[in-house]
Amino acid sequence: MEIQAKKENVKSLVWDIVVDISWSNLSHKYFGKSRSWLSQKFVGKGGNGTPIEFTDTERETLKNALNDLAKRIQVCASKL
């Protein structure tokens, strides 16, 4: 049950910003993966329908990617 809660937590945590971020660029830049790979992780199902989820390392990478984007946005905004 804890695994299911973890997966849902990632999806719900990014829901507020999901339409405002280029997940394709994020996936390529920070994970070296396709947008479909990241989408499958959010949905919790692999291409063949098997259950998949973020590993602890992938969750940390996503966290760092979002923090990096936040910093870059703040720097850009401060220059306006």
C-alpha positions in Angstrom: 0.0 0.0 0.0 2.9 2.4 0.7 4.2 2.0 -2.9 0.8 3.0 -4.3 0.7 6.1 -2.0 4.2 7.1 -3.2 3.2 6.9 -6.8 0.0 8.9 -6.3 2.0 11.4 -4.2 4.4 12.2 -7.1 1.5 12.6 -9.6 -0.5 14.8 -7.2 2.5 16.9 -6.2 3.2 18.0 -9.8 -0.5 18.3 -10.8 -0.6 22.1 -10.2 2.2 22.7 -12.7 1.7 19.9 -15.1 0.5 22.1 -18.0 3.1 24.8 -17.4 6.2 22.8 -17.8 7.7 21.1 -20.9 7.9 17.6 -19.6 9.6 16.5 -22.8 12.5 18.9 -22.2 12.7 18.1 -18.5 12.7 14.4 -19.2 15.5 14.7 -21.8 17.6 17.2 -19.9 17.5 15.7 -16.4 16.8 12.0 -17.0 18.1 11.4 -20.5 14.8 9.8 -21.3 11.8 10.4 -23.6 8.7 12.3 -22.6 6.7 9.0 -22.9 9.0 7.5 -20.3 8.2 10.3 -17.8 4.5 10.1 -18.7 4.5 6.4 -18.0 6.1 7.0 -14.6 3.4 9.5 -13.7 0.6 7.2 -14.8 2.3 4.2 -13.2 2.1 1.9 -16.2 4.9 0.9 -18.6 4.5 0.7 -22.4 3.4 -2.9 -22.1 0.9 -2.1 -19.2 3.1 -3.4 -16.4 3.2 -1.4 -13.2 6.1 1.0 -12.9 6.9 3.8 -10.4 9.6 6.3 -9.6 12.6 4.9 -7.8 13.9 6.9 -4.9 16.8 8.1 -7.1 14.3 9.2 -9.8 12.2 11.0 -7.3 15.3 12.9 -6.1 16.2 13.7 -9.7 12.7 15.1 -10.3 13.0 17.1 -7.1 16.3 18.6 -8.2 15.1 19.3 -11.7 12.1 21.2 -10.4 14.3 23.1 -8.0 16.7 24.0 -10.8 13.8 25.2 -12.9 12.5 27.3 -10.0 15.9 29.0 -9.6 16.2 29.7 -13.3 12.7 31.2 -13.4 13.6 33.4 -10.4 16.8 34.6 -12.0 14.9 35.4 -15.2 12.1 37.2 -13.4 14.6 39.3 -11.5 16.1 40.6 -14.7 12.8 42.0 -15.9 
